[in-house]
Amino acid sequence: MKYEHYIGVDLHKAFFQACAVTADGARLWEGRWPRSADGIAALRAQCTAGTAVAVEASTPTFHFADALAGSAGQVVIVDPLKTRLKAGYAAKTDRLDARRLADALRRESVVSIYHPPPAIRELRELCRSRHTLVQARTALTLRLGAVLLRQGIGETPRQLYRPRALAWIDQQALPVEAAASVQRLRRLVERVTAELDAVEADVARAAASDPIVAALDPIMGIGPTLGLLIRAEIGTITRFPTPGHLASYAGLVPRVEASAGRVRHGRITRRGSPWLRWALIEAAIHGPKRRDAEGRWARRLAVRKGALKARVAVARRLCDEIVARWPR
């Protein structure tokens, strides 16, 4: 679709640089504003229904795009990895980046990314918060175990955040500084565990009321928690024409280099959503436990290729089941 004006925005944490061009490529204006309500309002005043805006994907991009959505005719969130704005140029500045974004949008040579609605972004924030808290608690318990190990205590409970394990720690005779370090770590573990319990309760409530999570629940390895994370990261399944596209978005497909008739496959790309990839790999742990043809295939593959490679292959197969079971 053709527009009267095209605006490229180089967005940063504290400010943004913008440049507007006409449909013929002539520069209209350019400027720099703070990334605040007043700065965004100033840009909104320059937008009309005949204006298209391009902004590179970054942490504040979704909020920025939402603020412009009611004023501009189109807001495109550009994939910086697939849109070659800087190739062949010797100089790179904020002003030049904004100009190149506007010109690329005018020439329709930008690659956009999925702009999830606010409800999906809220689910993502909830699931990612749980994941972050789990990682924080794991790091603290590992540190706690290391302090005990340095004092000659190697036989510790497996889950040091459990109340019984914390009570066991209180019974250990430790030097003064080691005991103080253990108590500091213990208080942090208890605090993180309390926060994690509250977040997991929210996750359980959200999962219980989501029909897509219920549809994915029969897949072995995908319970309510992983199901909600997978549902949030995918958003809408119509984005992916085939299971292979979903696997590519999760970064579970191998790199391919083909030249002069020679084809070389490397490691998986690891591009796309790291949270979706983690959830699929986590669910794939249960693949060899299945009592069907898929389980037998997973067990044979684990013997032939090793457990880790087999787990990645099972995660790739899970994409087929997810696409098949996802409600339309």
C-alpha positions as semicolon CSV with decimal commas, in nm:
position;residue;x (nm);y (nm);z (nm)
1;M;0,000;0,000;0,000
2;K;0,131;0,343;-0,097
3;Y;0,139;0,632;0,150
4;E;0,197;1,004;0,117
5;H;0,475;1,021;0,374
6;Y;0,718;0,771;0,525
7;I;0,884;0,820;0,864
8;G;1,186;0,627;0,988
9;V;1,250;0,624;1,363
10;D;1,581;0,529;1,524
11;L;1,461;0,449;1,875
12;H;1,683;0,459;2,184
13;K;1,629;0,432;2,557
14;A;1,626;0,808;2,625
15;F;1,544;0,960;2,285
16;F;1,450;0,889;1,924
17;Q;1,564;1,032;1,592
18;A;1,304;1,061;1,317
19;C;1,312;1,145;0,948
20;A;1,021;1,189;0,705
21;V;1,032;1,151;0,327
22;T;0,774;1,182;0,052
23;A;0,661;0,903;-0,179
24;D;0,927;1,027;-0,426
25;G;1,206;1,008;-0,168
26;A;1,240;1,383;-0,102
27;R;1,324;1,465;0,257
28;L;1,051;1,658;0,440
29;W;1,190;1,701;0,790
30;E;1,399;1,533;1,054
31;G;1,444;1,585;1,424
32;R;1,529;1,438;1,760
33;W;1,295;1,414;2,060
34;P;1,312;1,262;2,408
35;R;1,141;0,925;2,444
36;S;0,877;1,071;2,672
37;A;0,508;1,145;2,651
38;D;0,581;1,493;2,515
39;G;0,830;1,363;2,259
40;I;0,593;1,095;2,134
41;A;0,311;1,352;2,120
42;A;0,531;1,572;1,900
43;L;0,579;1,283;1,658
44;R;0,211;1,196;1,667
45;A;0,135;1,552;1,555
46;Q;0,337;1,487;1,239
47;C;0,142;1,171;1,153
48;T;-0,175;1,137;0,949
49;A;-0,373;0,853;0,799
50;G;-0,146;0,883;0,494
51;T;0,171;0,827;0,697
52;A;0,363;0,502;0,743
53;V;0,616;0,472;1,025
54;A;0,906;0,226;1,053
55;V;1,090;0,160;1,380
56;E;1,350;-0,108;1,452
57;A;1,262;-0,377;1,704
58;S;1,408;-0,320;2,052
59;T;1,293;-0,336;2,413
60;P;1,073;-0,019;2,412
61;T;0,946;-0,063;2,056
62;F;0,606;-0,220;2,129
63;H;0,508;0,057;2,371
64;F;0,629;0,317;2,120
65;A;0,436;0,155;1,833
66;D;0,118;0,136;2,044
67;A;0,144;0,510;2,112
68;L;0,160;0,587;1,739
69;A;-0,099;0,336;1,624
70;G;-0,394;0,576;1,645
71;S;-0,224;0,856;1,451
72;A;-0,031;0,690;1,167
73;G;-0,184;0,487;0,887
74;Q;0,066;0,205;0,944
75;V;0,335;0,132;1,202
76;V;0,592;-0,127;1,094
77;I;0,827;-0,289;1,346
78;V;1,139;-0,374;1,148
79;D;1,348;-0,687;1,203
80;P;1,706;-0,552;1,228
81;L;1,859;-0,892;1,148
82;K;1,675;-0,932;0,818
83;T;1,660;-0,571;0,698
84;R;2,001;-0,468;0,565
85;L;2,006;-0,094;0,633
86;K;2,378;-0,045;0,686
87;A;2,529;-0,275;0,421
88;G;2,779;-0,091;0,201
89;Y;2,781;0,230;0,406
90;A;3,095;0,360;0,574
91;A;2,912;0,589;0,816
92;K;2,653;0,503;1,078
93;T;2,478;0,771;1,285
94;D;2,132;0,806;1,439
95;R;2,037;1,056;1,170
96;L;2,151;0,828;0,888
97;D;1,974;0,528;1,044
98;A;1,645;0,720;1,054
99;R;1,688;0,829;0,692
100;R;1,766;0,476;0,577
101;L;1,467;0,335;0,764
102;A;1,234;0,587;0,600
103;D;1,377;0,515;0,255
104;A;1,363;0,138;0,304
105;L;1,000;0,163;0,413
106;R;0,921;0,375;0,107
107;R;1,081;0,114;-0,119
108;E;0,901;-0,167;0,067
109;S;1,233;-0,338;0,142
110;V;1,187;-0,383;0,517
111;V;1,109;-0,712;0,691
112;S;0,860;-0,668;0,972
113;I;0,809;-0,873;1,287
114;Y;0,495;-0,985;1,467
115;H;0,337;-0,714;1,683
116;P;0,152;-0,905;1,956
117;P;-0,159;-0,749;2,109
118;P;-0,144;-0,624;2,469
119;A;-0,310;-0,939;2,609
120;I;-0,040;-1,163;2,460
121;R;0,234;-0,930;2,583
122;E;0,089;-0,951;2,934
123;L;0,099;-1,332;2,917
124;R;0,458;-1,318;2,797
125;E;0,555;-1,088;3,082
126;L;0,394;-1,323;3,334
127;C;0,562;-1,637;3,198
128;R;0,901;-1,472;3,152
129;S;0,887;-1,335;3,506
130;R;0,837;-1,687;3,638
131;H;1,129;-1,810;3,426
132;T;1,353;-1,531;3,559
133;L;1,261;-1,607;3,920
134;V;1,331;-1,979;3,872
135;Q;1,674;-1,896;3,731
136;A;1,744;-1,657;4,020
137;R;1,649;-1,917;4,280
138;T;1,860;-2,181;4,109
139;A;2,163;-1,949;4,108
140;L;2,116;-1,870;4,478
141;T;2,080;-2,235;4,580
142;L;2,391;-2,327;4,381
143;R;2,580;-2,051;4,559
144;L;2,447;-2,174;4,893
145;G;2,561;-2,528;4,818
146;A;2,906;-2,398;4,719
147;V;2,945;-2,219;5,055
148;L;2,857;-2,539;5,239
149;L;3,091;-2,745;5,020
150;R;3,382;-2,517;5,105
151;Q;3,318;-2,597;5,469
152;G;3,343;-2,970;5,401
153;I;2,966;-3,034;5,381
154;G;2,916;-3,210;5,051
155;E;2,603;-3,414;5,125
156;T;2,324;-3,156;5,101
157;P;1,954;-3,191;5,020
158;R;1,881;-3,171;4,647
159;Q;1,640;-2,876;4,671
160;L;1,789;-2,628;4,914
161;Y;1,489;-2,396;4,888
162;R;1,253;-2,644;5,056
163;P;1,159;-2,569;5,422
164;R;1,302;-2,904;5,536
165;A;1,632;-2,828;5,361
166;L;1,648;-2,479;5,513
167;A;1,587;-2,629;5,858
168;W;1,870;-2,876;5,792
169;I;2,102;-2,585;5,708
170;D;2,027;-2,423;6,047
171;Q;2,158;-2,734;6,222
172;Q;2,504;-2,715;6,062
173;A;2,796;-2,585;6,268
174;L;2,981;-2,330;6,055
175;P;3,248;-2,065;6,110
176;V;3,123;-1,712;6,175
177;E;3,167;-1,565;5,826
178;A;3,046;-1,878;5,649
179;A;2,738;-1,888;5,875
180;A;2,667;-1,521;5,799
181;S;2,701;-1,585;5,424
182;V;2,469;-1,885;5,448
183;Q;2,206;-1,685;5,634
184;R;2,218;-1,402;5,380
185;L;2,173;-1,648;5,095
186;R;1,897;-1,827;5,284
187;R;1,700;-1,506;5,330
188;L;1,734;-1,431;4,959
189;V;1,619;-1,784;4,868
190;E;1,314;-1,750;5,092
191;R;1,226;-1,411;4,943
192;V;1,261;-1,531;4,584
193;T;1,062;-1,846;4,664
194;A;0,779;-1,637;4,808
195;E;0,771;-1,421;4,495
196;L;0,786;-1,730;4,275
197;D;0,495;-1,893;4,458
198;A;0,282;-1,583;4,395
199;V;0,374;-1,573;4,026
200;E;0,308;-1,945;3,984
201;A;-0,038;-1,897;4,133
202;D;-0,106;-1,630;3,868
203;V;0,028;-1,863;3,598
204;A;-0,199;-2,145;3,717
205;R;-0,505;-1,918;3,706
206;A;-0,422;-1,790;3,357
207;A;-0,357;-2,142;3,228
208;A;-0,682;-2,280;3,372
209;S;-0,891;-2,029;3,176
210;D;-0,710;-2,052;2,842
211;P;-0,862;-2,293;2,586
212;I;-0,539;-2,312;2,385
213;V;-0,346;-2,432;2,691
214;A;-0,615;-2,695;2,745
215;A;-0,575;-2,811;2,383
216;L;-0,196;-2,846;2,424
217;D;-0,216;-3,020;2,762
218;P;-0,252;-3,378;2,622
219;I;0,092;-3,349;2,459
220;M;0,335;-3,538;2,681
221;G;0,571;-3,301;2,861
222;I;0,355;-2,993;2,814
223;G;0,162;-2,913;3,131
224;P;-0,023;-2,593;3,223
225;T;0,296;-2,393;3,296
226;L;0,485;-2,483;2,979
227;G;0,161;-2,473;2,782
228;L;0,097;-2,113;2,884
229;L;0,454;-2,013;2,797
230;I;0,428;-2,179;2,454
231;R;0,088;-2,019;2,397
232;A;0,222;-1,673;2,489
233;E;0,536;-1,696;2,276
234;I;0,350;-1,822;1,967
235;G;0,063;-1,576;1,998
236;T;-0,134;-1,686;1,695
237;I;-0,059;-2,006;1,505
238;T;-0,159;-1,854;1,169
239;R;0,181;-1,682;1,167
240;F;0,336;-2,019;1,081
241;P;0,218;-2,188;0,759
242;T;0,390;-2,516;0,852
243;P;0,543;-2,680;1,161
244;G;0,882;-2,614;1,002
245;H;0,820;-2,240;1,022
246;L;0,738;-2,276;1,393
247;A;1,056;-2,477;1,450
248;S;1,254;-2,208;1,269
249;Y;1,100;-1,940;1,492
250;A;1,210;-2,143;1,794
251;G;1,564;-2,169;1,654
252;L;1,549;-2,550;1,637
253;V;1,642;-2,590;1,270
254;P;2,004;-2,644;1,157
255;R;2,208;-2,385;0,974
256;V;2,239;-2,467;0,604
257;E;2,522;-2,365;0,374
258;A;2,483;-2,467;0,013
259;S;2,719;-2,370;-0,268
260;A;2,823;-2,531;-0,596
261;G;2,618;-2,842;-0,527
262;R;2,763;-2,896;-0,179
263;V;2,526;-2,876;0,116
264;R;2,649;-2,851;0,474
265;H;2,423;-2,862;0,781
266;G;2,553;-2,710;1,104
267;R;2,423;-2,656;1,454
268;I;2,075;-2,523;1,523
269;T;2,034;-2,151;1,454
270;R;1,914;-2,051;1,804
271;R;1,735;-1,756;1,643
272;G;1,386;-1,654;1,736
273;S;1,226;-1,685;2,077
274;P;1,468;-1,828;2,338
275;W;1,178;-1,884;2,579
276;L;0,986;-2,093;2,325
277;R;1,300;-2,294;2,249
278;W;1,358;-2,353;2,621
279;A;0,998;-2,466;2,673
280;L;1,010;-2,711;2,383
281;I;1,345;-2,855;2,494
282;E;1,210;-2,887;2,848
283;A;0,902;-3,072;2,723
284;A;1,118;-3,293;2,500
285;I;1,284;-3,447;2,807
286;H;0,975;-3,668;2,836
287;G;0,994;-3,784;2,472
288;P;1,174;-4,116;2,538
289;K;0,918;-4,195;2,812
290;R;0,630;-4,212;2,566
291;R;0,478;-4,555;2,498
292;D;0,406;-4,502;2,130
293;A;0,592;-4,488;1,799
294;E;0,727;-4,142;1,879
295;G;0,869;-4,268;2,209
296;R;1,038;-4,565;2,043
297;W;1,185;-4,333;1,780
298;A;1,316;-4,100;2,053
299;R;1,480;-4,386;2,243
300;R;1,653;-4,519;1,931
301;L;1,773;-4,171;1,844
302;A;1,910;-4,116;2,194
303;V;2,118;-4,433;2,161
304;R;2,244;-4,342;1,815
305;K;2,297;-3,965;1,848
306;G;2,311;-3,902;2,223
307;A;2,053;-3,767;2,467
308;L;2,106;-3,397;2,392
309;K;2,073;-3,424;2,014
310;A;1,775;-3,653;2,056
311;R;1,611;-3,395;2,282
312;V;1,645;-3,126;2,014
313;A;1,496;-3,361;1,755
314;V;1,202;-3,442;1,983
315;A;1,147;-3,069;2,041
316;R;1,132;-3,024;1,664
317;R;0,870;-3,303;1,643
318;L;0,668;-3,131;1,915
319;C;0,615;-2,842;1,675
320;D;0,416;-3,079;1,453
321;E;0,188;-3,176;1,743
322;I;0,144;-2,816;1,856
323;V;0,037;-2,700;1,509
324;A;-0,200;-2,999;1,475
325;R;-0,368;-2,948;1,814
326;W;-0,383;-2,566;1,817
327;P;-0,750;-2,457;1,793
328;R;-0,842;-2,263;1,478
